[in-house]
Amino acid sequence: MMRSTTWFYVVLSCLLLVACGAGGNGPQAWIDQPLDGTNLPVDTAITIQAHASDDQGVASFEFSLDEQVLNTVNAAGTRLGDAAMEWTPQEPGTYLIKVRAFDGEGNPGPYSIKEVNVLGMQAFAELPPEDPLFLEPTPPTVAQAAETTFARINHVECGENGVVYADITIGDPAGIQAYALFSTVVEAVTSEEFVQPYPTFIDKRVQLTEPSDAIDRDHQIGLEVQFATSEPGSSTVTYALEPQGRCPGHYEPVLGDPGSTFPLITARQNSNCRAGTSSQFEVLGFLLADQSASIEGRDNLNQWLLITAPDTGKACWIAASLGDIEGDLDDVAILATPEPPVVTATEESPPDANQPPPDPNNPPPSGPDTTPPVIQSTDVSPTSILTDSTGCPSYSRTTLVTATVTDDVGISSVVASWGVGGESGQVNLTSAGGNSYEGQIGPVNSTGTMTITIVVQDAAGNNAQTGALSVDVQNCIN
């Protein structure tokens, strides 16, 4: 083994600092799609997608075709910005798509450039079908751009029993000291180290065995190389996704207790899990939409089910009508349910002669409060964050959730429940003064769209809930 997996992440972080850390002379931009060398059909609209980073904020993007500016798209001015536009190629040929970004002071950053091939409709239709088990060659990194020193993952193929095959090519006239193929999301690494005379060219298939991943996310493979020409302590890294994002069978979600034979409930919507079998009881946790949990008990009418809340680990009751049940409830024990909270009546005192008579324009409350809180506004900022890592330091790993809420009897709690990929959790928002509440969510490990739902409870136990807010979670891209 060349070095530990931890060492690879340290080196990876250093490389990403160089690749993604923007600042100084305008934002650094990257074209996310189309990929370099993509074949496109003529007279068909395609989306050009890009993102950029700058410590001073990304103000706008400029999209160009060869030397002609196609469009300028404004950004939000945050450290991480993204933009997209549609382009319809009119003539076959080879084109250079160029994107650069500007900071708030109008300083442009360097161009990101991709070369694409536009084909006539018949030529495009006659292209051989792509093998779904293989990826196109990965775009070259900065270190690969040199004419004689390079490291590439050419293809990735899925095997059986967690095996991933990668076809790699490495070259350096001065010699190759070592390389390692590793997963960036699970513990899997294979490596080879050489002694002098060092090989100058490697072209081979390497096998990597991944453990099952309990998080629903893309799997990215990295190739790290130490060249004889590398500076001490430095290396070159390039990446490729597994076919279709993740090889089949490499994701096995844990539902409830893995060894349990209990039936499962899967929530159809974000659902409260309470201390008892009515809405009068305290909320002890949540079961988010599409989350599952083992059913450990039930009431005698099968209307309420006892589970363990995934976010808090507390035993609590969820209404059976809020989810889909898999399995036979007859196998689940009927449990005694908690008594509902008792409101103790106080003995009325005789009228106080010194008290003024009741004001007909301001009568006292006529009964218990049943009015839910009012959620006036909600916000998340930034709306794009990166997964947990030490690379790309100018990008945010957390998002700030804010809510403005009011209630006649007072707010008891403001809770933000979130989910992305196979991850989920909840954050208690704290008072930021007045009617404002706020809290941070992140860092997280899964990419995709994070959905956030805010539940507000007043002092009388009435609840109000927002619709889903969303945050885009990405990996650091070099």
MARBALUM-355576 format. One record per residue (C-alpha): residue number from 0; residue in one letter; x, y, z. Coordinates in Angstrom, 2 decimals. Layout:
BEGIN
PT   resi   resn         X         Y         Z
PT    NUM      a         X         Y         Z
...
//
This chain:
BEGIN
PT   resi   resn         X         Y         Z
PT      0      m      0.00      0.00      0.00
PT      1      m      1.47      3.34     -1.05
PT      2      r     -0.13      5.45      1.67
PT      3      s     -3.27      5.54      3.80
PT      4      t     -6.61      6.75      2.51
PT      5      t     -6.33      9.71      4.86
PT      6      w     -3.15     10.78      3.09
PT      7      f     -4.97     10.75     -0.23
PT      8      y     -7.66     13.05      1.10
PT      9      v     -5.01     15.44      2.44
PT     10      v     -3.34     15.58     -0.97
PT     11      l     -6.73     15.81     -2.68
PT     12      s     -7.63     18.79     -0.49
PT     13      c     -4.39     20.55     -1.36
PT     14      l     -5.03     20.06     -5.07
PT     15      l     -8.57     21.31     -4.82
PT     16      l     -7.31     24.39     -2.98
PT     17      v     -5.33     25.23     -6.09
PT     18      a     -8.04     24.17     -8.56
PT     19      c    -11.09     25.70     -6.91
PT     20      g     -9.84     28.51     -4.70
PT     21      a    -10.73     31.60     -6.65
PT     22      g     -9.83     35.16     -5.92
PT     23      g     -7.43     37.82     -7.01
PT     24      n     -7.87     38.33    -10.75
PT     25      g    -11.56     37.65    -11.24
PT     26      p    -13.64     34.51    -10.67
PT     27      q    -12.56     31.04    -11.79
PT     28      a    -15.18     29.49    -14.07
PT     29      w    -15.88     25.87    -15.04
PT     30      i    -18.10     24.53    -17.83
PT     31      d    -20.15     21.65    -16.41
PT     32      q    -21.82     20.70    -19.68
PT     33      p    -21.37     19.88    -22.47
PT     34      l    -18.23     17.82    -21.87
PT     35      d    -15.09     18.24    -23.94
PT     36      g    -15.32     16.32    -27.24
PT     37      t    -19.11     15.86    -27.09
PT     38      n    -20.90     15.13    -30.38
PT     39      l    -24.02     17.26    -30.86
PT     40      p    -26.77     17.21    -33.51
PT     41      v    -27.29     20.29    -35.66
PT     42      d    -30.47     22.42    -35.23
PT     43      t    -31.04     20.99    -31.73
PT     44      a    -31.04     23.16    -28.61
PT     45      i    -28.44     22.23    -26.00
PT     46      t    -27.86     23.65    -22.52
PT     47      i    -24.50     25.21    -21.66
PT     48      q    -24.13     25.00    -17.86
PT     49      a    -21.31     26.64    -15.90
PT     50      h    -20.35     27.58    -12.36
PT     51      a    -17.73     29.90    -10.89
PT     52      s    -16.12     30.85     -7.59
PT     53      d    -14.63     34.06     -6.23
PT     54      d    -14.03     35.35     -2.71
PT     55      q    -15.38     38.75     -3.79
PT     56      g    -18.56     37.24     -5.26
PT     57      v    -19.62     36.18     -8.75
PT     58      a    -21.61     38.96    -10.44
PT     59      s    -22.12     37.65    -14.00
PT     60      f    -21.19     35.06    -16.64
PT     61      e    -20.20     35.65    -20.26
PT     62      f    -20.90     32.83    -22.75
PT     63      s    -19.00     32.86    -26.07
PT     64      l    -18.77     30.68    -29.16
PT     65      d    -15.29     30.82    -30.63
PT     66      e    -14.66     34.61    -30.48
PT     67      q    -18.31     35.73    -30.56
PT     68      v    -20.15     36.59    -27.33
PT     69      l    -23.48     34.73    -27.19
PT     70      n    -24.98     35.97    -23.94
PT     71      t    -24.31     37.55    -20.54
PT     72      v    -26.15     36.11    -17.51
PT     73      n    -26.30     37.88    -14.15
PT     74      a    -25.47     35.93    -10.97
PT     75      a    -26.42     36.47     -7.34
PT     76      g    -23.08     37.97     -6.28
PT     77      t    -22.33     35.13     -3.85
PT     78      r    -19.02     33.28     -3.61
PT     79      l    -20.37     30.32     -5.60
PT     80      g    -22.43     31.17     -8.67
PT     81      d    -23.92     29.24    -11.55
PT     82      a    -25.59     30.08    -14.83
PT     83      a    -26.94     28.39    -17.96
PT     84      m    -28.10     29.25    -21.44
PT     85      e    -29.44     27.42    -24.48
PT     86      w    -27.56     27.32    -27.78
PT     87      t    -28.83     25.87    -31.06
PT     88      p    -25.98     25.12    -33.48
PT     89      q    -26.96     26.06    -37.04
PT     90      e    -24.11     24.45    -39.03
PT     91      p    -22.00     21.28    -38.62
PT     92      g    -18.41     21.86    -37.53
PT     93      t    -16.08     22.03    -34.56
PT     94      y    -16.76     24.83    -32.08
PT     95      l    -15.07     26.21    -28.96
PT     96      i    -17.51     27.02    -26.16
PT     97      k    -15.98     29.61    -23.82
PT     98      v    -17.27     30.86    -20.47
PT     99      r    -15.78     33.37    -18.08
PT    100      a    -17.16     35.10    -14.99
PT    101      f    -16.91     38.66    -13.60
PT    102      d    -16.74     39.82     -9.99
PT    103      g    -18.70     42.75     -8.55
PT    104      e    -16.04     45.24     -9.65
PT    105      g    -16.16     44.05    -13.26
PT    106      n    -12.91     42.07    -13.14
PT    107      p    -13.04     39.10    -15.55
PT    108      g    -11.62     35.70    -14.71
PT    109      p     -9.97     33.26    -17.13
PT    110      y    -11.97     31.42    -19.78
PT    111      s    -13.10     27.83    -19.34
PT    112      i    -13.09     26.25    -22.82
PT    113      k    -14.73     23.08    -24.20
PT    114      e    -14.49     21.81    -27.78
PT    115      v    -17.62     20.20    -29.24
PT    116      n    -18.42     18.59    -32.58
PT    117      v    -21.69     19.48    -34.33
PT    118      l    -22.82     16.81    -36.79
PT    119      g    -25.54     16.71    -39.42
PT    120      m    -28.64     14.80    -38.37
PT    121      q    -27.80     11.76    -40.50
PT    122      a    -24.17     11.64    -39.33
PT    123      f    -25.31     12.01    -35.72
PT    124      a    -27.87      9.19    -36.15
PT    125      e    -25.15      6.91    -37.57
PT    126      l    -22.88      7.28    -34.53
PT    127      p    -22.32      3.89    -32.84
PT    128      p    -24.35      3.45    -29.63
PT    129      e    -22.48      4.15    -26.41
PT    130      d    -21.70      1.20    -24.17
PT    131      p    -23.66      1.94    -20.95
PT    132      l    -20.96      0.25    -18.87
PT    133      f    -18.29      2.71    -19.97
PT    134      l    -17.63      6.39    -19.55
PT    135      e    -16.16      8.79    -22.05
PT    136      p    -12.51      9.76    -21.38
PT    137      t    -12.32     12.23    -18.51
PT    138      p    -11.55     15.84    -19.42
PT    139      p     -7.87     16.65    -18.77
PT    140      t     -6.92     18.42    -15.55
PT    141      v     -4.49     21.33    -15.49
PT    142      a     -1.59     18.95    -14.81
PT    143      q     -2.63     16.76    -17.73
PT    144      a     -2.41     19.60    -20.20
PT    145      a      1.37     19.20    -20.47
PT    146      e      2.41     17.44    -23.68
PT    147      t      4.43     14.66    -22.06
PT    148      t      3.20     14.28    -18.47
PT    149      f     -0.36     13.04    -17.96
PT    150      a     -2.65     10.83    -15.89
PT    151      r     -6.06      9.76    -17.20
PT    152      i     -8.97      7.54    -16.26
PT    153      n    -10.06      6.46    -19.73
PT    154      h    -13.00      4.16    -18.91
PT    155      v    -14.82      2.85    -15.84
PT    156      e    -16.69     -0.47    -15.84
PT    157      c    -18.93     -2.10    -13.24
PT    158      g    -18.12     -5.61    -12.06
PT    159      e    -19.82     -7.95     -9.61
PT    160      n    -19.71     -7.98     -5.79
PT    161      g    -18.76     -4.32     -5.44
PT    162      v    -15.91     -4.45     -7.97
PT    163      v    -15.17     -1.41    -10.18
PT    164      y    -12.70     -1.63    -13.09
PT    165      a    -10.85      1.47    -14.29
PT    166      d     -8.70      1.69    -17.43
PT    167      i     -5.90      4.14    -16.64
PT    168      t     -3.06      5.67    -18.67
PT    169      i     -0.11      7.46    -17.04
PT    170      g      3.01      8.89    -18.66
PT    171      d      6.12     10.86    -17.68
PT    172      p      9.50     10.72    -19.42
PT    173      a     11.23     11.21    -16.06
PT    174      g      9.37      8.30    -14.47
PT    175      i      6.29      7.38    -12.43
PT    176      q      6.96      6.85     -8.71
PT    177      a      3.53      5.63     -7.55
PT    178      y     -0.21      5.78     -8.22
PT    179      a     -3.40      5.01     -6.31
PT    180      l     -6.98      4.47     -7.46
PT    181      f     -9.52      5.37     -4.78
PT    182      s    -13.16      6.20     -4.10
PT    183      t    -13.90      9.72     -2.90
PT    184      v    -17.06      8.67     -0.98
PT    185      v    -16.40      5.22      0.54
PT    186      e    -13.35      3.47      1.99
PT    187      a    -11.81      1.82     -1.05
PT    188      v     -8.26      2.22     -2.41
PT    189      t     -5.71      0.20     -4.38
PT    190      s     -2.19      1.39     -5.15
PT    191      e      1.18      0.51     -6.66
PT    192      e      4.62      1.93     -5.81
PT    193      f      7.75      1.61     -7.95
PT    194      v     11.53      1.67     -7.44
PT    195      q     14.16      2.99     -9.82
PT    196      p     14.36      2.74    -12.72
PT    197      y     10.85      4.16    -12.68
PT    198      p      8.42      3.19    -15.47
PT    199      t      7.70      6.02    -17.90
PT    200      f      4.37      4.71    -19.25
PT    201      i      1.51      2.71    -17.68
PT    202      d     -1.56      1.58    -19.60
PT    203      k     -3.58     -0.99    -17.64
PT    204      r     -6.88     -1.99    -16.04
PT    205      v     -7.03     -1.57    -12.26
PT    206      q     -9.60     -3.20     -9.96
PT    207      l    -11.18     -1.48     -6.96
PT    208      t    -13.60     -3.17     -4.52
PT    209      e    -16.11     -0.87     -2.83
PT    210      p    -18.14     -1.62      0.31
PT    211      s    -21.88     -0.98      0.26
PT    212      d    -22.81      2.67      0.66
PT    213      a    -25.72      3.49      2.99
PT    214      i    -26.07      6.97      1.41
PT    215      d    -27.83      7.47     -1.93
PT    216      r    -25.22      9.46     -3.91
PT    217      d    -22.99      9.37     -6.97
PT    218      h    -19.71      7.45     -6.70
PT    219      q    -16.60      9.21     -7.96
PT    220      i    -13.30      7.43     -8.63
PT    221      g     -9.99      9.29     -8.26
PT    222      l     -6.56      8.51     -9.73
PT    223      e     -3.66     10.06     -7.81
PT    224      v     -0.15      9.91     -9.27
PT    225      q      3.31     10.84     -8.02
PT    226      f      5.63     11.69    -10.91
PT    227      a      9.40     11.86    -10.62
PT    228      t      9.04     15.48    -11.74
PT    229      s      6.52     16.32     -8.97
PT    230      e      7.42     18.72     -6.22
PT    231      p      8.05     17.00     -2.85
PT    232      g      4.75     16.18     -1.19
PT    233      s      2.68     16.99     -4.29
PT    234      s      0.82     14.76     -6.71
PT    235      t     -1.64     14.84     -9.62
PT    236      v     -5.27     13.77     -9.27
PT    237      t     -7.98     13.23    -11.88
PT    238      y    -11.53     11.90    -11.48
PT    239      a    -14.36     10.02    -13.19
PT    240      l    -17.86      9.07    -12.10
PT    241      e    -18.96      5.46    -12.10
PT    242      p    -21.30      4.52    -14.98
PT    243      q    -24.67      6.24    -14.64
PT    244      g    -23.45      7.85    -11.41
PT    245      r    -23.06      4.66     -9.36
PT    246      c    -22.57      0.99    -10.19
PT    247      p    -25.62     -1.25     -9.58
PT    248      g    -25.78     -2.77     -6.11
PT    249      h    -23.32     -0.33     -4.52
PT    250      y    -26.06      1.44     -2.54
PT    251      e    -27.85     -0.45      0.23
PT    252      p    -29.95      1.82      2.45
PT    253      v    -30.33      0.87      6.10
PT    254      l    -34.03      0.80      6.96
PT    255      g    -34.67      0.68     10.66
PT    256      d    -32.79     -2.15     12.35
PT    257      p    -30.94     -4.14      9.64
PT    258      g    -31.58     -7.38     11.51
PT    259      s    -35.20     -6.61     12.31
PT    260      t    -38.16     -8.51     10.91
PT    261      f    -40.58     -5.70     11.80
PT    262      p    -42.83     -4.29      9.07
PT    263      l    -41.83     -0.89      7.68
PT    264      i    -43.65      2.42      7.28
PT    265      t    -42.45      4.80      4.56
PT    266      a    -43.63      8.40      4.95
PT    267      r    -45.50      9.94      2.02
PT    268      q    -44.78     13.43      3.37
PT    269      n    -42.71     15.02      6.14
PT    270      s    -44.43     13.71      9.27
PT    271      n    -44.35     14.44     13.00
PT    272      c    -43.55     11.61     15.41
PT    273      r    -45.15     12.26     18.80
PT    274      a    -44.95     11.15     22.42
PT    275      g    -48.48      9.73     22.22
PT    276      t    -51.36      8.85     19.94
PT    277      s    -52.88     12.27     19.23
PT    278      s    -51.79     15.69     18.05
PT    279      q    -51.94     16.89     21.67
PT    280      f    -48.65     15.14     22.43
PT    281      e    -45.18     16.65     22.11
PT    282      v    -43.27     16.15     18.83
PT    283      l    -40.22     13.96     19.55
PT    284      g    -38.88     13.67     15.99
PT    285      f    -39.73     13.50     12.31
PT    286      l    -40.01     10.94      9.52
PT    287      l    -39.25     12.81      6.30
PT    288      a    -40.90     12.08      2.97
PT    289      d    -39.69      8.73      1.53
PT    290      q    -37.87      7.85      4.78
PT    291      s    -38.62      4.42      6.26
PT    292      a    -38.64      3.08      9.81
PT    293      s    -39.40     -0.26     11.49
PT    294      i    -42.83     -0.54     13.13
PT    295      e    -42.19     -1.68     16.71
PT    296      g    -45.69     -1.38     18.11
PT    297      r    -49.28     -0.32     17.33
PT    298      d    -52.45      0.77     19.02
PT    299      n    -55.49     -1.49     19.07
PT    300      l    -57.07      0.29     16.08
PT    301      n    -53.92      0.28     13.89
PT    302      q    -54.24      4.06     13.64
PT    303      w    -50.95      4.91     15.37
PT    304      l    -47.62      3.09     15.03
PT    305      l    -44.59      3.13     17.33
PT    306      i    -41.24      3.70     15.59
PT    307      t    -37.80      5.06     16.43
PT    308      a    -37.37      8.55     14.94
PT    309      p    -34.33      8.46     12.61
PT    310      d    -33.32     12.03     13.47
PT    311      t    -33.46     11.84     17.30
PT    312      g    -33.32      8.10     18.08
PT    313      k    -36.39      8.47     20.33
PT    314      a    -39.33      6.04     20.41
PT    315      c    -42.44      7.88     19.22
PT    316      w    -45.85      7.44     17.59
PT    317      i    -46.69      8.29     13.97
PT    318      a    -50.16      8.29     12.39
PT    319      a    -50.50      5.26     10.10
PT    320      s    -52.39      7.37      7.55
PT    321      l    -49.22      9.36      6.83
PT    322      g    -47.29      6.50      5.24
PT    323      d    -47.25      3.29      3.25
PT    324      i    -46.86      0.07      5.22
PT    325      e    -44.81     -2.88      4.02
PT    326      g    -45.37     -6.11      5.93
PT    327      d    -48.06     -7.62      8.18
PT    328      l    -49.16     -5.51     11.16
PT    329      d    -50.54     -8.67     12.79
PT    330      d    -46.94     -9.54     13.60
PT    331      v    -46.57     -6.32     15.63
PT    332      a    -47.51     -6.19     19.31
PT    333      i    -50.46     -4.06     20.45
PT    334      l    -49.14     -1.65     23.07
PT    335      a    -50.82      0.40     25.76
PT    336      t    -50.96      3.98     24.56
PT    337      p    -50.12      7.01     26.74
PT    338      e    -52.93      8.97     28.30
PT    339      p    -53.50     12.34     26.63
PT    340      p    -52.28     15.41     28.51
PT    341      v    -54.75     16.56     31.20
PT    342      v    -55.61     20.22     31.47
PT    343      t    -56.18     20.90     35.16
PT    344      a    -59.11     23.18     35.86
PT    345      t    -58.54     25.77     38.59
PT    346      e    -61.17     26.67     41.16
PT    347      e    -62.79     29.98     40.39
PT    348      s    -62.24     32.71     42.98
PT    349      p    -65.03     35.03     44.01
PT    350      p    -65.13     38.34     42.16
PT    351      d    -62.72     40.95     43.42
PT    352      a    -64.58     44.13     44.17
PT    353      n    -61.42     46.12     43.52
PT    354      q    -61.13     44.84     39.96
PT    355      p    -62.69     46.94     37.18
PT    356      p    -65.64     45.47     35.31
PT    357      p    -64.93     43.52     32.11
PT    358      d    -64.21     45.62     29.02
PT    359      p    -66.78     44.71     26.33
PT    360      n    -64.35     45.89     23.64
PT    361      n    -61.58     43.58     24.88
PT    362      p    -63.18     40.38     26.18
PT    363      p    -61.05     37.66     27.79
PT    364      p    -60.27     34.50     25.80
PT    365      s    -63.33     32.30     25.52
PT    366      g    -61.48     28.96     25.26
PT    367      p    -58.23     27.18     24.46
PT    368      d    -56.04     28.60     21.67
PT    369      t    -56.48     26.63     18.46
PT    370      t    -54.94     29.16     16.06
PT    371      p    -51.66     27.99     14.54
PT    372      p    -48.63     30.27     14.26
PT    373      v    -48.26     32.50     11.22
PT    374      i    -45.13     31.95      9.09
PT    375      q    -44.60     35.31      7.43
PT    376      s    -41.45     34.51      5.46
PT    377      t    -38.66     31.95      5.03
PT    378      d    -35.29     31.99      3.29
PT    379      v    -32.14     29.94      2.75
PT    380      s    -28.75     31.46      1.91
PT    381      p    -26.73     30.45      0.04
PT    382      t    -28.88     28.29     -2.22
PT    383      s    -25.82     26.33     -3.44
PT    384      i    -23.32     24.62     -1.14
PT    385      l    -20.61     21.97     -1.41
PT    386      t    -20.35     18.59      0.30
PT    387      d    -18.12     18.22      3.36
PT    388      s    -14.45     18.40      2.37
PT    389      t    -11.42     20.63      2.85
PT    390      g    -11.07     21.59     -0.82
PT    391      c    -12.52     24.68     -2.51
PT    392      p    -12.26     26.82      0.65
PT    393      s    -14.10     29.78     -0.86
PT    394      y    -17.31     27.73     -1.21
PT    395      s    -19.83     27.44      1.62
PT    396      r    -20.52     24.02      3.21
PT    397      t    -23.52     25.30      5.20
PT    398      t    -26.68     27.23      4.46
PT    399      l    -28.45     29.65      6.80
PT    400      v    -32.17     28.98      7.25
PT    401      t    -34.25     31.93      8.44
PT    402      a    -37.93     32.27      9.28
PT    403      t    -40.15     35.12     10.47
PT    404      v    -43.05     33.79     12.58
PT    405      t    -45.70     35.25     14.88
PT    406      d    -48.26     33.87     17.30
PT    407      d    -50.68     35.37     19.84
PT    408      v    -49.55     33.12     22.73
PT    409      g    -45.86     32.78     21.86
PT    410      i    -43.58     30.48     19.88
PT    411      s    -42.48     27.21     21.49
PT    412      s    -40.16     25.84     18.77
PT    413      v    -39.06     26.41     15.18
PT    414      v    -37.55     23.27     13.63
PT    415      a    -36.05     22.85     10.15
PT    416      s    -36.07     19.25      8.86
PT    417      w    -33.81     18.51      5.89
PT    418      g    -32.98     15.64      3.58
PT    419      v    -30.63     15.07      0.64
PT    420      g    -29.72     11.71     -0.88
PT    421      g    -29.86      9.22      1.98
PT    422      e    -29.07     11.81      4.66
PT    423      s    -31.54     13.70      6.83
PT    424      g    -31.76     15.58     10.08
PT    425      q    -33.29     18.51     11.88
PT    426      v    -32.05     21.82     13.26
PT    427      n    -33.68     23.92     15.96
PT    428      l    -33.84     27.52     14.78
PT    429      t    -33.01     30.03     17.53
PT    430      s    -34.29     33.56     18.04
PT    431      a    -32.41     36.22     16.09
PT    432      g    -34.39     39.06     17.65
PT    433      g    -37.99     40.14     17.18
PT    434      n    -39.96     37.56     15.22
PT    435      s    -36.92     36.18     13.39
PT    436      y    -35.41     32.72     13.88
PT    437      e    -32.33     31.23     12.22
PT    438      g    -30.08     28.16     12.15
PT    439      q    -27.29     26.57     10.08
PT    440      i    -27.66     23.30      8.14
PT    441      g    -24.56     21.41      7.00
PT    442      p    -22.01     20.21      6.19
PT    443      v    -23.45     17.11      4.44
PT    444      n    -21.92     14.28      2.40
PT    445      s    -24.53     13.74     -0.34
PT    446      t    -24.99     15.67     -3.58
PT    447      g    -28.36     16.60     -5.06
PT    448      t    -31.25     18.86     -4.10
PT    449      m    -31.62     19.29     -0.33
PT    450      t    -35.26     19.81      0.70
PT    451      i    -35.93     21.80      3.87
PT    452      t    -39.28     21.98      5.68
PT    453      i    -39.87     24.30      8.65
PT    454      v    -42.34     23.33     11.39
PT    455      v    -43.39     26.00     13.92
PT    456      q    -45.17     25.14     17.19
PT    457      d    -46.75     27.70     19.50
PT    458      a    -47.05     27.52     23.28
PT    459      a    -50.51     25.93     22.97
PT    460      g    -49.21     23.07     20.80
PT    461      n    -50.58     24.34     17.48
PT    462      n    -48.35     23.69     14.47
PT    463      a    -47.73     25.42     11.15
PT    464      q    -45.55     24.05      8.36
PT    465      t    -43.92     25.55      5.27
PT    466      g    -43.62     24.08      1.82
PT    467      a    -40.27     22.64      0.85
PT    468      l    -37.32     24.99      0.41
PT    469      s    -34.42     23.73     -1.70
PT    470      v    -30.62     23.99     -1.71
PT    471      d    -28.34     22.60     -4.44
PT    472      v    -25.50     20.47     -3.01
PT    473      q    -22.50     19.79     -5.25
PT    474      n    -19.06     18.25     -5.03
PT    475      c    -15.99     20.41     -5.48
PT    476      i    -15.13     20.19     -9.20
PT    477      n    -11.59     20.77    -10.38
//
